[in-house]
Amino acid sequence: MAYLDLTGLNTTPQARTRRPATPVFDRLDEAAIEVAQHDGLASLRQPGRIGRFFERLLGLHVASALADPRLETLRRLAVAARLGSDRIVAREAKAARDAGFTSFQVDALFARFGFAPAFERS
């Protein structure tokens, strides 16, 4: 029979150290996503001349674009993920990647709104 000497080992349980999870989006990005939760699909279209005329005539309020193009791209992607079709979402996802968002960030936004592209819905 073998003998195992455990006197030199530290037997106290060690707390596992985990590094804090890094957020996917910063605070400005989160603010743009929050704005998108109140916008409809109409905010993705640019109004034409006749549309602008009726907006002014009837006093309609149409959501305007955000000043920062990167944040506007994120807002548009959030609106599309929340309300849009696969075609609209694909167009906005490509624009978001072109604006500098990673595929991980785009997928995280899809997961937030419960959007699954058509190839994942099977």
Secondary structure, DSSP 8 states (H G I E B T S, - for coil): ------TTS--S-----------SS-HHHHHHHHHHTT--GGGGS---HHHHHHHHHHT-------SSHHHHHHHHHHHHHHH--HHHHHHHHHHHHHTT--HHHHHHHHHHHT---GGG--
